[in-house]
Each structure stands twice: as C-alpha cells, then as structure tokens.
Amino acid sequence: MDTPWECEMKATFAALEDRHRLDGRIRRFVDEAVRFHGFPAPGVILGAYMIDLALEKLEAEPGERFFAVAETKKCLSDSIGILTGCTPGSSKFLLFNTGRLSLAIGRDDGSGIAKCVRAFVVPGRTEGYPALRAWYFNDTAFGAKNKLPQLLEEILGAGRSILSWERVEVPIPSKDDQWKPVICPGCGEMVPDYLLEDGLCKACGKGSCYTKHDS
C-alpha cells in the first residue's frame, strides 16, 4: 500500500503531465512505465523519453522484436522491460553496468548483432534545470522528498532536449545452453559448471550476498 507521500507524488505527477500537455505516444510510454514501476521515479520517466527517441531513430514501433542494453541497474531497466518486452528472463536484455544513465535498443534480426540506437543524457544540457542537475550529479544538496516535485517538473519541461543519441552495434550474447551440472561442495546444490569460482558457487564463495543465521 502506498504511503500518503507516495500518493501525493503520484497525484502531483499526473497534474504535471496535464500542465505540460504530455500526450500521444510519449504520454502512453511514460504512464505505462510509471504504472509498471509503481512510482514516478525520475529514471523511469527519463527511460521512457529515451525509448521514444531510440524507436524514432530506428523507425520502429513497439511490438517488434528488439534487443536492449541498460547501462545502469536502477529504475531505467523497468522502462525497457515494459515498453520493449526486453527483460532479463527473455535473453533479449543485457545489463552493461557502466553507471551511465543510458540505454540502447535495436532490432534482433537473428544475425547475432543488434544494430542499436543508444540514447543518453548529455551532462551539459542539464544546466538550467537545477533540481535535475543536482539529482543527475548525485549532489548531496538534493533532497529526494522535498525536491521531487521540482525534479519531475523539470524532467517533463526538458523532455528529450537533454538527450542525445548515436548508432552502435551490440553482439547479442548467446544463450547459456551448453553447460554441465555440478554439485557445489559448499552448499550441496546444483549449479552450472561455468558459474563456479574457485570450486564453489557464488553464494558459497567470497562474494556471497548472504549471511546465514539461525533465527
């Protein structure tokens, strides 16, 4: 269930969309991405604008067979999933975590190479949008709760003007179908052989995200 603040921000964002006369495909893209994510997060909204730009340059429409790359683990990926159908589980999605606020989309024609349009935020174009610039540069002066309405307003006001694009080619990773089952000596569970590190699965190795407890 949404908190009162989350409900307020959703209502604020809907009013901002109307004020900026957001309509047509971009309104649909933004609304679908926000609805899927569950909240009008800045990265989700920017992702919708990036996808709109990329599809325009590809002369493509939603529903085609795409391959997509996200360069951040954050909210942007949700926009890709809902608007292009490229999700981690579909093998048509690559997380290339450079930390850049960027994505790339191209057609998957079966050749093994996706000819993509990469869309990204141009840092210099954030000048004139103080909340957006502070958020983008992770400025400690940016307070998410009290500055979010201004940030959303600036994103909608800026639209695609803060974005640029380029054409890139991306090798589509092959499916990991050829592997052998191995029992990890640490946990006794089966894992694919190529995922072992120093003879152990990642959960039993040095990089585990788990800390076991008895309670």
Secondary structure, DSSP 8 states (H G I E B T S, - for coil): ---HHHHHHHHHHHHHHHHTT--HHHHHHHHHHHHHHTS--HHHHHHHHHHHHHHHHHT--TTS-EEEEES-SSTHHHHHHHHH---GGGT-EEE---S-SEEEEEE--SSSEEEEEEEEE-GGGGTT-HHHHHHHTT-TT--HHHHHHHHHHHHHHHGGGGEEEEEEEEE---------EEE-TTT--EEEGGG-BTTB-TTTSTT--------
